[in-house]
Amino acid sequence: MEATAELLPQRLPVHQAFVYIPDPRRDFLTFVTHIDASEGETESVLSELVQENAPGALQDPEVVEFDTDRLGRGRRSVRHFVSPKAEAVCCSVNYAWRV
């Protein structure tokens, strides 16, 4: 787990990393957050942040728009892709808000 925490900032531009361990006998799930300034039209920025059109997806990502009381309109995607480094099919769930 410590090795993952050390490698994440080298591979992804993350600000915080969290690890979820539902069962100590199984692999853990990593949750990362990234906060950054953005420019441009809101729809295209949200689309980019949830990797809606990023290459490498096994199929079109499932993208859902939603509203929140405090952060406003956001977008979520569920994306399946092949990770060349892990040599495995992976799944990412991405949330994005333009605040």
C-alpha positions as CSV (number, residue, x, y, z in Angstrom):
1,M,0.0,0.0,0.0
2,E,2.8,2.4,0.8
3,A,4.5,1.7,-2.6
4,T,1.2,2.6,-4.3
5,A,1.0,5.9,-2.4
6,E,4.6,6.7,-3.4
7,L,4.1,5.9,-7.1
8,L,0.8,7.7,-7.7
9,P,2.2,11.2,-7.8
10,Q,4.8,10.1,-10.3
11,R,2.2,8.6,-12.6
12,L,-0.9,10.9,-12.1
13,P,-1.2,14.6,-11.2
14,V,-3.0,13.9,-7.9
15,H,-3.4,16.1,-4.9
16,Q,-4.7,13.5,-2.5
17,A,-4.8,9.7,-2.6
18,F,-7.1,7.4,-0.6
19,V,-7.1,3.7,-0.3
20,Y,-10.3,1.6,0.3
21,I,-9.8,-1.8,1.7
22,P,-13.2,-3.6,2.0
23,D,-11.5,-6.9,2.9
24,P,-7.8,-7.2,3.9
25,R,-7.5,-10.5,2.0
26,R,-8.3,-8.8,-1.3
27,D,-6.7,-6.0,-3.4
28,F,-7.4,-2.5,-2.3
29,L,-9.0,0.2,-4.4
30,T,-7.2,3.5,-4.9
31,F,-9.2,6.8,-5.0
32,V,-7.4,10.0,-6.1
33,T,-8.4,13.6,-6.4
34,H,-7.0,16.3,-8.7
35,I,-7.9,20.0,-8.4
36,D,-6.7,22.4,-11.0
37,A,-7.7,25.6,-12.8
38,S,-9.5,25.2,-16.1
39,E,-10.3,27.3,-19.1
40,G,-12.7,27.0,-21.9
41,E,-16.3,26.0,-22.4
42,T,-17.8,24.1,-19.5
43,E,-19.2,21.2,-21.4
44,S,-15.9,20.4,-23.2
45,V,-13.9,20.8,-19.9
46,L,-16.2,18.4,-18.0
47,S,-16.0,15.9,-21.0
48,E,-12.2,16.0,-20.9
49,L,-12.1,15.6,-17.1
50,V,-14.2,12.4,-17.1
51,Q,-12.2,11.1,-20.0
52,E,-15.3,10.8,-22.1
53,N,-13.4,10.7,-25.4
54,A,-10.0,9.5,-24.2
55,P,-8.4,6.9,-26.4
56,G,-8.0,3.3,-25.2
57,A,-11.5,2.7,-23.9
58,L,-12.9,-0.8,-24.6
59,Q,-16.3,0.7,-25.3
60,D,-17.9,4.1,-25.1
61,P,-17.8,5.2,-21.4
62,E,-21.1,5.5,-19.6
63,V,-21.5,9.2,-18.9
64,V,-24.2,10.7,-16.6
65,E,-24.8,14.4,-15.8
66,F,-26.1,15.2,-12.3
67,D,-26.7,18.2,-10.1
68,T,-25.5,18.8,-6.5
69,D,-26.6,21.5,-4.0
70,R,-23.1,22.7,-3.2
71,L,-21.0,22.1,-6.3
72,G,-23.6,22.5,-9.0
73,R,-23.8,20.5,-12.2
74,G,-21.3,17.7,-12.6
75,R,-20.5,14.7,-14.7
76,R,-19.6,11.1,-14.0
77,S,-18.2,8.4,-16.2
78,V,-17.6,4.7,-15.9
79,R,-14.8,3.8,-18.3
80,H,-13.3,0.4,-19.1
81,F,-9.8,0.3,-20.6
82,V,-6.8,-1.9,-21.0
83,S,-3.8,-0.8,-18.9
84,P,-0.6,-1.5,-20.7
85,K,1.5,-1.4,-17.5
86,A,-0.9,-3.6,-15.5
87,E,-1.6,-5.8,-18.6
88,A,-5.2,-6.0,-17.4
89,V,-8.6,-4.7,-18.1
90,C,-9.3,-1.8,-15.7
91,C,-12.3,0.3,-14.7
92,S,-12.3,3.9,-13.6
93,V,-15.1,6.0,-12.2
94,N,-14.5,9.7,-12.9
95,Y,-16.3,12.6,-11.4
96,A,-15.9,16.2,-12.5
97,W,-17.3,19.6,-11.4
98,R,-16.6,23.0,-12.8
99,V,-16.6,25.3,-9.7
